[in-house]
Structures are given as structure tokens and as C-alpha cells.
């Protein structure tokens, strides 16, 4: 999920958290697909930020999910024989997948030593 400025939002994005006005009244629930009319309603209500699923807005200098997952694999490459470190690695990988809205994957393996 990613918190973005309302100006960065586009139709087709999906809300990851409900949007409330300043009095706490819900304007839209989690899971709602954004449309032009919903975005205009948020603008008229003075909403500045929303939280959407995935990471649809590219932030300069921010690593992609793929880059982050590979970096974790690289950092844990020398701990393959330690069950505790393997469990920690799996927790870190799952946390990253959740953060980036990626489905769980078993396709990552430890990189070859250089």
C-alpha cells in the first residue's frame, strides 16, 4: 500500500484504507476503485492524501519491490544453514511483499556468490 497525494491519484487505483472527512465521516470504503467523480468528491471535501493498494506512484530514488527482495536475498545468502535466520528472512520477505502489494512467491532463491 502507498500513501499518495490526491493529485497523484488516478482512476483505476484501489483504496487500501477508507477515506474520511475532517469529522471522521467515511467518504469511501477500503477496496473502492477510484473514478474521476470519486476523486472530485475527495477534492471538494478537502482530502489531501489517500492510501491506495500496491505502489502505483514511482518515487524517484525508491527501490522497486523486485530490487528490495533481491537485496534481502543477497544479505541473507550466507545464512542458509541457520534455521533461525531463514525464518527471519521469510518474515522480512513477506513483510516486503505485503508492503508492495505483491503476492507471495517462492521464486526467489539465494544468489550465487560473486
DSSP file (Angstrom, degrees, kcal/mol; ACC not computed):
  #  RESIDUE AA STRUCTURE BP1 BP2  ACC     N-H-->O    O-->H-N    N-H-->O    O-->H-N    TCO  KAPPA ALPHA  PHI   PSI    X-CA   Y-CA   Z-CA
    1    1 A X              0   0    0      0, 0.0     2,-0.4     0, 0.0    52,-0.2   0.000 360.0 360.0 360.0 154.3    0.0    0.0    0.0
    2    2 A X  E     -A   52   0A   0     50,-2.5    50,-2.7    98,-0.0     2,-0.6  -0.997 360.0-138.3-142.4 132.4    1.2    3.6   -0.6
    3    3 A X  E     +A   51   0A   0     -2,-0.4     2,-0.3    48,-0.2    48,-0.2  -0.811  37.1 174.1 -88.8 123.4    0.1    6.9    0.8
    4    4 A X  E     -A   50   0A   0     46,-2.9    46,-2.3    -2,-0.6     2,-0.1  -0.873  36.6 -97.1-130.2 160.3   -0.1    9.4   -2.0
    5    5 A X  E >>  -A   49   0A   0     -2,-0.3     3,-1.6    44,-0.2     4,-0.6  -0.469  38.3-117.4 -69.8 148.8   -1.1   13.0   -2.6
    6    6 A X  G >4 S+     0   0    0     42,-2.8     3,-1.2     1,-0.3    -1,-0.1   0.854 115.1  61.7 -58.0 -34.7   -4.6   13.3   -4.1
    7    7 A X  G 34 S+     0   0    0     41,-0.3    -1,-0.3     1,-0.3    42,-0.1   0.749 101.0  54.1 -64.1 -22.6   -3.1   14.9   -7.2
    8    8 A X  G <4 S+     0   0    0     -3,-1.6    -1,-0.3     2,-0.0    -2,-0.2   0.602  88.1 102.7 -86.3 -12.1   -1.2   11.7   -7.8
    9    9 A X    <<  -     0   0    0     -3,-1.2     2,-0.3    -4,-0.6    -3,-0.0  -0.375  51.0-172.5 -73.5 149.9   -4.3    9.5   -7.7
   10   10 A X    >   -     0   0    0     -2,-0.1     3,-1.9    29,-0.0    24,-0.2  -0.976  34.5 -85.8-140.8 152.9   -5.8    8.3  -10.9
   11   11 A X  T 3  S+     0   0    0     -2,-0.3    24,-0.2     1,-0.2     3,-0.1  -0.302 112.9  38.1 -55.4 141.3   -9.0    6.4  -11.9
   12   12 A X  T 3  S+     0   0    0     22,-2.6    -1,-0.2     1,-0.5    23,-0.1   0.053  84.5 119.4 101.7 -24.8   -8.5    2.7  -11.6
   13   13 A X    <   -     0   0    0     -3,-1.9    21,-3.6    20,-0.1    -1,-0.5  -0.375  59.0-133.4 -68.0 156.2   -6.4    2.8   -8.4
   14   14 A X  B     -C   33   0B   0     19,-0.2    39,-3.1    39,-0.2    19,-0.2  -0.946  14.3-116.8-119.6 133.1   -7.9    1.0   -5.5
   15   15 A X  B     -B   52   0A   0     17,-2.6    16,-2.7    -2,-0.4    37,-0.3  -0.448  20.3-171.4 -67.6 133.0   -8.2    2.4   -2.0
   16   16 A X  S    S+     0   0    0     35,-2.9     2,-0.3     1,-0.2    36,-0.2   0.636  77.7  28.6 -95.3 -19.9   -6.3    0.4    0.7
   17   17 A X  S    S-     0   0    0     34,-1.3    34,-0.3    12,-0.1    -1,-0.2  -0.979  94.2 -98.8-137.5 150.4   -7.8    2.4    3.5
   18   18 A X        -     0   0    0     -2,-0.3     2,-0.5    12,-0.1    11,-0.2  -0.314  35.0-128.4 -67.1 154.4  -11.1    4.1    3.9
   19   19 A X  E     -D   28   0C   0      9,-2.4     8,-3.9    31,-0.1     9,-1.4  -0.908  27.2-174.3-108.9 129.4  -11.2    7.9    3.3
   20   20 A X  E     -D   26   0C   0     -2,-0.5     6,-0.2     6,-0.3     2,-0.1  -0.879  21.0-124.1-121.4 152.6  -12.8   10.1    5.9
   21   21 A X    >   -     0   0    0      4,-2.4     3,-2.1    -2,-0.3    25,-0.1  -0.239  48.8 -84.0 -80.8-178.2  -13.6   13.8    6.1
   22   22 A X  T 3  S+     0   0    0     23,-0.3    -1,-0.1     1,-0.3    24,-0.0   0.689 130.7  54.9 -64.9 -17.3  -12.3   16.0    8.9
   23   23 A X  T 3  S-     0   0    0      2,-0.1    -1,-0.3     0, 0.0     3,-0.1   0.396 120.5-106.4 -94.4   1.9  -15.2   15.0   11.1
   24   24 A X  S <  S+     0   0    0     -3,-2.1     2,-0.4     1,-0.3    -2,-0.1   0.541  70.6 145.1  87.6   6.7  -14.5   11.3   10.7
   25   25 A X        -     0   0    0      1,-0.1    -4,-2.4     2,-0.0    -1,-0.3  -0.644  54.3-114.2 -80.2 133.5  -17.3   10.5    8.3
   26   26 A X  E     +D   20   0C   0     -2,-0.4    -6,-0.3    -6,-0.2     3,-0.1  -0.478  33.2 177.0 -70.0 129.8  -16.5    7.9    5.8
   27   27 A X  E    S+     0   0C   0     -8,-3.9     2,-0.3     1,-0.4    -7,-0.2   0.738  74.0   0.8 -98.1 -33.7  -16.4    9.1    2.2
   28   28 A X  E    S-D   19   0C   0     -9,-1.4    -9,-2.4     4,-0.0    -1,-0.4  -0.982  73.5-125.5-154.9 144.9  -15.3    5.9    0.6
   29   29 A X    >   -     0   0    0     -2,-0.3     3,-1.5   -11,-0.2   -14,-0.2  -0.501  39.7 -83.2 -92.3 162.1  -14.5    2.4    2.0
   30   30 A X  T 3  S+     0   0    0      1,-0.2   -14,-0.2    -2,-0.2    -1,-0.1  -0.309 114.7  34.8 -56.1 140.2  -11.4    0.3    1.6
   31   31 A X  T 3  S+     0   0    0    -16,-2.7     2,-0.3     1,-0.3    -1,-0.2   0.370  81.4 140.3  93.4  -4.6  -11.4   -1.6   -1.7
   32   32 A X    <   -     0   0    0     -3,-1.5   -17,-2.6   -18,-0.1     2,-0.5  -0.561  51.3-131.3 -75.2 131.3  -13.2    1.1   -3.7
   33   33 A X  B     -C   14   0B   0     -2,-0.3   -19,-0.2   -19,-0.2     2,-0.1  -0.714  29.3-118.4 -81.6 129.3  -11.8    1.6   -7.3
   34   34 A X        -     0   0    0    -21,-3.6   -22,-2.6    -2,-0.5     2,-0.3  -0.394  34.0-179.6 -72.7 142.3  -11.2    5.3   -7.9
   35   35 A X     >  -     0   0    0    -24,-0.2     4,-2.4    -2,-0.1     5,-0.2  -0.823  44.3-100.7-128.2 170.0  -13.1    7.1  -10.6
   36   36 A X  H  > S+     0   0    0     -2,-0.3     4,-2.2     1,-0.2     5,-0.2   0.901 123.2  51.3 -58.6 -41.0  -13.0   10.7  -11.8
   37   37 A X  H  > S+     0   0    0      2,-0.2     4,-2.1     1,-0.2    -1,-0.2   0.887 109.6  48.8 -67.9 -37.6  -16.2   11.5   -9.8
   38   38 A X  H  > S+     0   0    0      2,-0.2     4,-2.3     1,-0.2    -1,-0.2   0.923 111.2  50.3 -65.7 -43.1  -14.8   10.0   -6.6
   39   39 A X  H  X S+     0   0    0     -4,-2.4     4,-2.3     1,-0.2    -2,-0.2   0.888 110.4  49.9 -62.2 -38.9  -11.5   11.9   -7.0
   40   40 A X  H  X S+     0   0    0     -4,-2.2     4,-2.7     2,-0.2    -1,-0.2   0.887 108.6  52.9 -65.9 -39.1  -13.5   15.2   -7.5
   41   41 A X  H  X S+     0   0    0     -4,-2.1     4,-1.5     2,-0.2    -2,-0.2   0.916 109.9  48.4 -61.7 -43.1  -15.6   14.4   -4.4
   42   42 A X  H  <>S+     0   0    0     -4,-2.3     5,-2.6     2,-0.2     4,-0.4   0.920 111.4  50.1 -62.6 -43.7  -12.4   14.0   -2.4
   43   43 A X  H ><5S+     0   0    0     -4,-2.3     3,-1.4     1,-0.2    -2,-0.2   0.930 110.5  48.9 -60.8 -46.0  -11.0   17.2   -3.7
   44   44 A X  H 3<5S+     0   0    0     -4,-2.7    -1,-0.2     1,-0.3    -2,-0.2   0.781 109.1  54.2 -65.0 -26.7  -14.2   19.1   -2.8
   45   45 A X  T 3<5S-     0   0    0     -4,-1.5   -23,-0.3    -5,-0.2    -1,-0.3   0.461 118.3-112.0 -86.5  -1.6  -14.1   17.6    0.7
   46   46 A X  T < 5 +     0   0    0     -3,-1.4     2,-0.3    -4,-0.4    -3,-0.2   0.721  57.1 163.3  80.4  21.0  -10.5   18.9    1.2
   47   47 A X      < +     0   0    0     -5,-2.6    -1,-0.2     1,-0.2     3,-0.1  -0.594  13.4 177.2 -74.6 129.6   -8.8   15.5    1.2
   48   48 A X        +     0   0    0     -2,-0.3   -42,-2.8     1,-0.3     2,-0.3   0.766  62.2  27.8-102.1 -34.0   -5.1   15.9    0.6
   49   49 A X  E     -A    5   0A   0    -44,-0.3     2,-0.3   -43,-0.1    -1,-0.3  -0.957  57.5-178.2-133.0 148.1   -3.8   12.3    0.9
   50   50 A X  E     -A    4   0A   0    -46,-2.3   -46,-2.9    -2,-0.3     2,-0.5  -0.938  24.4-127.1-136.4 162.1   -5.2    8.8    0.3
   51   51 A X  E     -A    3   0A   0    -34,-0.3   -35,-2.9    -2,-0.3   -34,-1.3  -0.959  30.4-174.2-114.5 123.1   -3.8    5.3    0.7
   52   52 A X  E     -AB   2  15A   0    -50,-2.7   -50,-2.5    -2,-0.5   -37,-0.2  -0.747  29.3 -94.7-115.8 161.0   -4.0    3.0   -2.3
   53   53 A X  S    S+     0   0    0    -39,-3.1     3,-0.5    -2,-0.3   -39,-0.2  -0.368  88.9   0.2 -70.9 151.4   -3.2   -0.6   -2.9
   54   54 A X  S    S-     0   0    0     44,-0.2    47,-0.2     1,-0.2    -2,-0.1  -0.300 100.0 -73.7  70.8-156.3    0.2   -1.5   -4.3
   55   55 A X        +     0   0    0     45,-0.3    -1,-0.2   -54,-0.1    -2,-0.1  -0.572  61.1 159.3-137.9  70.0    2.7    1.1   -5.1
   56   56 A X        +     0   0    0     -3,-0.5     2,-0.6   -54,-0.1    -1,-0.1   0.689  55.2  74.3 -73.2 -18.4    1.4    2.8   -8.2
   57   57 A X  S    S-     0   0    0     -3,-0.1     2,-0.5     2,-0.0    -1,-0.0  -0.856  77.5-139.1-102.0 122.0    3.3    6.0   -7.9
   58   58 A X        -     0   0    0     -2,-0.6     2,-0.5     3,-0.0    -2,-0.1  -0.660  14.1-156.9 -80.6 125.4    7.0    5.9   -8.7
   59   59 A X    >   -     0   0    0     -2,-0.5     3,-2.5     4,-0.1    -2,-0.0  -0.909  28.0-108.4-104.6 125.7    9.1    7.9   -6.2
   60   60 A X  T 3  S+     0   0    0     -2,-0.5     3,-0.1     1,-0.3    -1,-0.0  -0.260 103.3  12.3 -55.3 129.8   12.5    9.0   -7.5
   61   61 A X  T 3  S+     0   0    0      1,-0.3     2,-0.3     0, 0.0    -1,-0.3   0.279  95.2 127.5  87.5 -10.8   15.2    7.0   -5.8
   62   62 A X    <   -     0   0    0     -3,-2.5    -1,-0.3     1,-0.1     2,-0.1  -0.630  59.7-122.9 -82.2 135.7   12.9    4.5   -4.3
   63   63 A X        -     0   0    0     -2,-0.3    -4,-0.1    -3,-0.1     2,-0.1  -0.439  23.8-116.7 -75.4 149.5   13.7    0.8   -5.0
   64   64 A X     >  -     0   0    0     -2,-0.1     4,-2.3     1,-0.1     5,-0.2  -0.331  28.4-105.9 -76.3 166.6   11.2   -1.4   -6.6
   65   65 A X  H  > S+     0   0    0      1,-0.2     4,-2.8     2,-0.2     5,-0.2   0.927 122.4  53.3 -58.4 -45.5    9.8   -4.5   -4.8
   66   66 A X  H  > S+     0   0    0      1,-0.2     4,-2.2     2,-0.2    -1,-0.2   0.908 109.1  48.4 -57.3 -44.6   11.9   -6.7   -7.0
   67   67 A X  H  > S+     0   0    0      1,-0.2     4,-2.0     2,-0.2    -1,-0.2   0.904 112.3  48.6 -64.1 -41.5   15.1   -4.8   -6.1
   68   68 A X  H  X S+     0   0    0     -4,-2.3     4,-2.2     2,-0.2    -2,-0.2   0.912 111.0  50.0 -65.8 -42.4   14.2   -4.9   -2.4
   69   69 A X  H  X S+     0   0    0     -4,-2.8     4,-2.3     1,-0.2    -2,-0.2   0.912 111.5  48.3 -63.2 -42.6   13.5   -8.7   -2.5
   70   70 A X  H  X S+     0   0    0     -4,-2.2     4,-2.4    -5,-0.2    -1,-0.2   0.874 109.0  53.8 -66.1 -36.0   16.8   -9.4   -4.2
   71   71 A X  H  X S+     0   0    0     -4,-2.0     4,-2.4     2,-0.2    -2,-0.2   0.911 108.2  49.3 -64.8 -41.1   18.7   -7.2   -1.7
   72   72 A X  H  X S+     0   0    0     -4,-2.2     4,-1.9     2,-0.2    -2,-0.2   0.935 110.8  50.7 -61.9 -45.3   17.2   -9.2    1.2
   73   73 A X  H  < S+     0   0    0     -4,-2.3     4,-0.5     1,-0.2    -2,-0.2   0.915 110.9  49.0 -58.1 -43.2   18.2  -12.5   -0.6
   74   74 A X  H >< S+     0   0    0     -4,-2.4     3,-1.0     1,-0.2     4,-0.3   0.916 110.5  50.4 -62.8 -43.5   21.7  -11.1   -1.0
   75   75 A X  H 3< S+     0   0    0     -4,-2.4     3,-0.3     1,-0.2    -1,-0.2   0.807 116.0  41.1 -67.1 -29.7   22.0  -10.1    2.6
   76   76 A X  T >< S+     0   0    0     -4,-1.9     3,-2.1     1,-0.2    -1,-0.2   0.380  83.8 105.4 -97.6   4.1   20.8  -13.5    3.9
   77   77 A X  G X  S+     0   0    0     -3,-1.0     3,-0.6    -4,-0.5    -1,-0.2   0.787  79.1  50.0 -58.0 -31.9   22.9  -15.6    1.4
   78   78 A X  G 3  S+     0   0    0     -3,-0.3    -1,-0.3    -4,-0.3     3,-0.2   0.332 101.6  64.6 -91.1   9.0   25.5  -16.7    3.9
   79   79 A X  G X   +     0   0    0     -3,-2.1     3,-2.0     1,-0.1     7,-0.2   0.137  58.7 119.3-115.9  19.7   22.9  -17.8    6.5
   80   80 A X  T <  S+     0   0    0     -3,-0.6    -1,-0.1     1,-0.3    -2,-0.1   0.724  75.9  52.3 -62.3 -21.7   21.3  -20.7    4.6
   81   81 A X  T 3  S+     0   0    0     -3,-0.2     2,-0.7     1,-0.1    -1,-0.3   0.441  90.7  87.1 -94.0   1.6   22.3  -23.2    7.2
   82   82 A X    <>  -     0   0    0     -3,-2.0     4,-2.3     1,-0.2     5,-0.2  -0.878  60.2-162.8-105.2 108.1   20.8  -21.3   10.1
   83   83 A X  H  > S+     0   0    0     -2,-0.7     4,-2.0     1,-0.2    -1,-0.2   0.849  90.7  53.0 -58.6 -36.0   17.1  -22.1   10.7
   84   84 A X  H  > S+     0   0    0      2,-0.2     4,-2.2     1,-0.2    -1,-0.2   0.927 110.5  46.4 -66.1 -43.9   16.5  -19.0   12.8
   85   85 A X  H  > S+     0   0    0      1,-0.2     4,-2.7     2,-0.2    -2,-0.2   0.862 109.8  54.7 -66.9 -35.2   18.0  -16.7   10.1
   86   86 A X  H  X S+     0   0    0     -4,-2.3     4,-2.2    -7,-0.2    -1,-0.2   0.899 108.5  48.6 -63.9 -39.3   15.9  -18.5    7.4
   87   87 A X  H  X S+     0   0    0     -4,-2.0     4,-2.1     2,-0.2    -2,-0.2   0.920 111.8  48.7 -65.5 -43.2   12.8  -17.8    9.5
   88   88 A X  H  X S+     0   0    0     -4,-2.2     4,-2.5     1,-0.2    -2,-0.2   0.919 109.9  53.0 -61.1 -43.2   13.8  -14.1    9.9
   89   89 A X  H  X S+     0   0    0     -4,-2.7     4,-2.8     1,-0.2    -2,-0.2   0.920 108.7  49.2 -57.6 -46.1   14.5  -14.0    6.1
   90   90 A X  H  X S+     0   0    0     -4,-2.2     4,-2.5     1,-0.2    -1,-0.2   0.883 110.6  50.3 -62.8 -39.0   11.0  -15.3    5.3
   91   91 A X  H  X S+     0   0    0     -4,-2.1     4,-2.3     2,-0.2    -1,-0.2   0.921 112.0  47.3 -64.7 -43.8    9.4  -12.8    7.7
   92   92 A X  H  X S+     0   0    0     -4,-2.5     4,-2.2     2,-0.2    -2,-0.2   0.924 112.9  48.9 -63.8 -45.0   11.3   -9.9    6.1
   93   93 A X  H  X S+     0   0    0     -4,-2.8     4,-2.5     1,-0.2    -2,-0.2   0.919 112.3  47.8 -61.7 -44.2   10.4  -11.1    2.6
   94   94 A X  H  X S+     0   0    0     -4,-2.5     4,-2.6     1,-0.2    -1,-0.2   0.891 109.7  53.3 -64.9 -38.5    6.7  -11.5    3.4
   95   95 A X  H  X S+     0   0    0     -4,-2.3     4,-2.5     2,-0.2    -1,-0.2   0.915 110.4  47.3 -61.3 -43.7    6.7   -8.0    5.0
   96   96 A X  H  X S+     0   0    0     -4,-2.2     4,-2.5     2,-0.2     6,-0.2   0.919 110.9  51.1 -64.3 -43.7    8.1   -6.5    1.8
   97   97 A X  H  X>S+     0   0    0     -4,-2.5     5,-2.8     1,-0.2     4,-0.7   0.918 112.3  47.0 -60.4 -42.2    5.6   -8.4   -0.3
   98   98 A X  H ><5S+     0   0    0     -4,-2.6     3,-0.7     3,-0.2    -1,-0.2   0.920 111.5  51.2 -64.4 -42.9    2.8   -7.1    1.8
   99   99 A X  H 3<5S+     0   0    0     -4,-2.5    -2,-0.2     1,-0.2    -1,-0.2   0.892 116.8  39.4 -61.3 -41.0    4.2   -3.5    1.8
  100  100 A X  H 3<5S-     0   0    0     -4,-2.5   -45,-0.3    -5,-0.1    -1,-0.2   0.447 112.0-117.3 -91.0  -0.2    4.4   -3.5   -2.0
  101  101 A X  T <<5 +     0   0    0     -3,-0.7     2,-0.3    -4,-0.7    -3,-0.2   0.791  62.2 151.4  72.3  26.3    1.2   -5.4   -2.5
  102  102 A X      < -     0   0    0     -5,-2.8    -1,-0.2    -6,-0.2     2,-0.1  -0.660  48.7-114.1 -91.7 147.0    2.9   -8.3   -4.2
  103  103 A X        -     0   0    0     -2,-0.3    -1,-0.1     1,-0.1    -5,-0.0  -0.491  46.3 -88.6 -72.4 148.1    1.5  -11.9   -4.0
  104  104 A X        -     0   0    0     -2,-0.1     2,-0.4     2,-0.1    -1,-0.1  -0.271  52.8-171.2 -56.3 143.9    3.6  -14.3   -2.0
  105  105 A X        -     0   0    0     -3,-0.1     3,-0.2     1,-0.1    -8,-0.1  -0.999  33.4-166.8-143.1 142.6    6.2  -16.0   -4.2
  106  106 A X        +     0   0    0     -2,-0.4    -1,-0.1     1,-0.1    -2,-0.1   0.172  69.1 101.1-106.2  14.7    8.7  -18.9   -3.8
  107  107 A X        +     0   0    0      2,-0.0     2,-0.4     0, 0.0    -1,-0.1   0.560  58.3  93.1 -80.2  -7.0   10.5  -17.9   -7.0
  108  108 A X        +     0   0    0     -3,-0.2     2,-0.3     3,-0.0   -38,-0.0  -0.711  50.1 172.3 -91.0 136.9   13.4  -16.2   -5.1
  109  109 A X        -     0   0    0     -2,-0.4     2,-0.1   -39,-0.0   -32,-0.1  -0.900  44.1 -77.3-134.0 165.3   16.5  -18.1   -4.3
  110  110 A X        -     0   0    0     -2,-0.3   -36,-0.1     1,-0.1     3,-0.1  -0.399  53.0-117.1 -64.6 135.5   19.8  -17.2   -2.9
  111  111 A X        -     0   0    0    -41,-0.2     2,-0.1     1,-0.1    -1,-0.1  -0.340  33.0 -96.6 -71.4 155.3   22.1  -15.5   -5.5
  112  112 A X        -     0   0    0      1,-0.1    -1,-0.1     2,-0.0     2,-0.1  -0.438  45.9-102.3 -67.6 143.6   25.3  -17.2   -6.5
  113  113 A X              0   0    0      1,-0.1    -1,-0.1    -2,-0.1   -39,-0.0  -0.426 360.0 360.0 -67.1 141.3   28.4  -15.8   -4.7
  114  114 A X              0   0    0     -2,-0.1    -1,-0.1    -3,-0.1    -2,-0.0   0.420 360.0 360.0 -98.1 360.0   30.4  -13.4   -6.7
